[in-house]
Amino acid sequence: MPDIVVMFFILGLVAGLVRSDLKIPQATYETLSLLLMLTIGLKGGMVLHGNLNWQLLPEMGSVILLGAFIPLILYPILKYIVKLSVANSASIAAHYGSVSAGTFAVALAYAESSQLVVGAEVTLYLVMLELPAIIVGLLLYRRLDKDHNRDNALPLSALWHETLTNKSVILLVGGVIIGMLYGTQQGSQVTSLLTSSFKVVLALFLLEMGLTAAKTLRPIPWHHWRITLFALITPLCLGVIGVCVGTLLKLELGSVVVLASLVASASYIAAPAAIKAAIPKADIGLAMLSSLGVTFAFNVTIGIGLYHQLAERMQ
């Protein structure tokens, strides 16, 4: 049986596909998103309390390089095999190089339920993978799109600002810093309620994600069969890369599973906001179909368990 929180995603997906009137109010969804990001940051920061050291630098450097490398290998596949435009190829490559905080939350809950040892630094993976891919995706677009008007382009400094000040990044980084400064004991008066209700918040968040994913899949997008196939195959390939990198870095089994799940995921929160401003010609709906409608659904229902099995065999 999958983790119970995954069943809420499936419930939302089924409700959306049968056109139920089930609906999460927008204000509630925004609140759940904020709570989820902040709780993830706090949980990671509290574990890092007293454990942060310079030995993490090679590990973090490897994760950053991985985030920058993924768009470079996916762009030619999207352009020449999936046959998308330069703008859409760069956009979707950036979405897949970036990461899904929802997938991270599910992978973390899965690791905890499976009693896997997870390293204190895994929350930093989320931040480290989020940023480089978006920058690389934009650079690919600026270099390869012949019709791109550089005079009207979003300056690189503005893109950095857009990405670094995104609410998800602010809450994650802020949560990590607060948790790291105060730890479990000192911060318990504020953090205990958030961390203890983590799965409840995640379950409701996934219910909304299921409803949203159903919208992207209704009607079934047969005419986008290439991008749908890409969105099914890519997480498996990227997950294998994530397992190999985690194994080479000699991470704990739970950390390998979380890293592989992140590498296999695609952003549907931070990347769409940044890419929409930076690449106006990109079809964000197409990116959401692949990242949320297909890849996210695959990862939370099947993929994370597969990455766990592969990681176990490689250790």
N, C-alpha and C positions, 0 to 999 in steps of 0.2 A: 504493500500500500504506500502511495506517496505521502509526504508530510501533509498534515491536516491543512496547513495554510494554502497549499497548492489546490486543494479541493475548492477553496473560495474562488480562485482564479477560474477553475473549470465551471463552477456555478455561474459566475458572471458571463463567461463565454457562451454557455448554453442559453442563458437568459437573453443575451443579445441576439444570438442566432435565431431564436424562436420569436423574436420581436416582443419580448415582455416589456411591460411598462416600468420594470425595476429601474431605478435611477438613483445615483449618488449625487446629491446637490453639489454644485461647483465649489461652494464655500467649504463644504465638508471635505471634498477631495483635496483642496488646497491645504487645509489644516492637517490632513493625514500625511500629505507629502512633506510638509514642514516638520511634523513630529518624527516621521521616519528618518529623514536626513539628519536631524539633530540627534536622535537616539543612536543611529549608527556611529556618528562622530563621537558621541560621549562614551559609548561602549568601547570603541577602539582606543580613545584617549585614556580611559581609566586603566585599561590593560597595559598601555604603554607607560603609565606612571611609574617612574623609577627604573624603567627597562630600556629607555632610549639610549643608544650608543652609536659610535662611529662605525661599528661593524655592519650596520644596516646600509651604509652608503653603496657598496657594490650591488647589493640586492635591489635597492631603489633605482640605481642607474640602469640595471638590466630591465626593470619593469618600464622605465621611461622609454628606453630604446625599443622595447617591444611595442609600445603604443605608437611610436613614430613609424615603425617598420610595417605594421599591418596595412595602413592605407596604401603604401607603396606597392605591396604585392597584390592587393585587391583591385586597384585602379585598372590595370590592363585587362583583368578578367571581366570587369564590369563594362569596359569600353569595347573590347573586341569579341568577347564571347556572349555576354548578356546583351551587347549592342545598344548601350545607352549613350546619351550625349556626354560631352566632356563635363558639363555642369552637373548632371545627375551622377555620373561616375565618380567625380570628386566628392560630391555630397554624400553618397552612400558609403564610399570608402572611408570618409571621415566618421560617419555614424558607427561603422563597424570597428574602427580603430579606437573610438571612444567607448565608453562602457555604460552598462545599465545598473543604476543603483538598486532598482527593484530585483534584478537577478542576483546582485550581491547580497541583498537582505535574505532572499530565499536560500542561497547557498550557505550563508552563515547559519540560518535556522536549521538547514539540513545537517550541517556539520555538528551543530550542538545536539540535535536529536540523535545523530549517529554516534555521539560521544567521541568525535574525532578531535585530536589535538590541533588547535588553531593558533598560529603565532600572533603575538601582540601587534605586529605591524600590518596586518592584512587590510585594515581600513585605509592605510596610506596608499595601497595599490589603487584604490578607487580614485583617489585624487591624482596620483601620478599617471594613470592611464587616460584620464578624462581630457587633459589639456593638449598633449603633443599631437594627437591624431587630428584634432580640429585645425590646428595650425598647418600641419602637413597637407591636409585636404585642401585648404585654401591656397597654399603655395602651388599645389598641382594644378588647380583651376587657373590661377593667374598665369602660370607658365605655358599651359597647353591650350587654353581657349583663345583661338585667333581673333574672335570677335569681341573679346573682353575690352571694355573701355577703361583703361587705367585711371583716367582723370576722374571718373565717377566711382572708383572703387573704394570700398571701406578700407581705410588705412590699417596697416598691420597693428599699430598701437591701439587703435579702436577695437580691433578684434580681440587683442589680449585683454583689454578692459572688459569687453562683453563677456569673455569666457571666465576671467578670474573673479568678476563680481556677480556672476550668476548665483541665484539664491541657493542652489544646491551646493555649489562650491563653498559659499560663505558659511552655510550651516554645517557642512561636513568639517571644514577646516576649523571653524570656530568651536564646534563640539569636541574635536580632537584636542585642541589646545586647552579648553576648559577641563576636560576629563583628565588630561595629562598633568595639569597643574594641581588639581585637587584630589585625584584618585578616588577610590571607592569609599573610603571611610569619611573623608572630609566633605565629599560632594554628595553623600547619600541622601541628605535632606531634600535635595532638588532632583537628583538623578534616579533615585530608587523607583519612583512612580513610572518614569519614562521607560527605564530598562526592564522593569517587571511586566509592563504592558506591551512590550515590543511585538510579540506575536499577534496580539489583538489588533494593533495598528496595522501590522503587515497584512493580516487576513482581510481587513476592510479595504486596504489599498489594492490588494490583488483582486478583490471583487470588482472594483472600478476598472482595473486594468483588463479584466476579462470582458467587461462591457465595451470598453474602448477597442479592444482587439477585434471583437465581433463586428464592430462598425466598419473596420478596414477590410474585413473578409466578406462583407455583404453588399452586393452579390459576389459570389465566388469569382475572383479576378482571373478567369481563364486566359484573357488576352495578355496578362502579365506572367505567363507561365515561366518565362526565363528567370525573372527576378524572384519568383516564388521558389523555384528550384535552387537558385543561388542562396536564398535565405534559409533553406533546409540543409544544404550541404556545407556551407561556410562555417556554421558554429561547430560542426563535428571536426572539421580540419583545424580550425583555430583552437578548439579545445585540446586536441592532440598536441599542438605546439605549446599551449599553456602547461600541460602535464609534463612535457619534456623539459621546458625551462625550469619549472618548479622542482623537478627531480634533480636536474643538474645543479641547482642552487642548494640542494639538500634541505629543502623545507620540510616542515612537519606535514603529515598526510593531509590533515584538514586544510592547511594553508595551500597545498597543491590543488586541492579540489576547489577552493575559493578562487585561486588565481586562474585556473583553467576555465571556471565558469565566467569570470570577468572577461578574459580574453575572448571567449566564445560569444559574448553578449554584444549587443548593439545599443547605442544610446537612443532614448526617445524623449529625453527631457532637456539636457544641456545642449547637445549637438543641434537639434532642430532650431532652437532659438538663435544660436550663433550662426549657423549656416544660412538661415533665412535672411539674416542681415547682410552676410558676406557674399552669398551667391544667389542673387535674386532670381536667376533663370532656373534654379534647381526646383524640382517638383518635390516638396516636402511630404506630400501625401504618399508618393511612391516610397520614400524613405521610411515613413511610418508603417506602411503595409509590410515591408520586409523586416524592419527592426522590431516592431511591436506585434503586428498581426501574425508573423510566422516565427521569427527567431526567438523572441521572448517566450511565446507559447511553447515552442519546442524545448527550450532550455529548462523552464520551470517544471514541465511535466515529465520529460524523458532525459534531457541532456545532462543535468547535474549528476544523476545516478550513474550515467555512462562514464562520466569523467572520473567519478569515484572508483569505479571498477577498474578503469585503465590505470589510474594512479596506484592502486593497490598492487596491480601486477608488475608495475615498473619499479616499485620500491624493494 
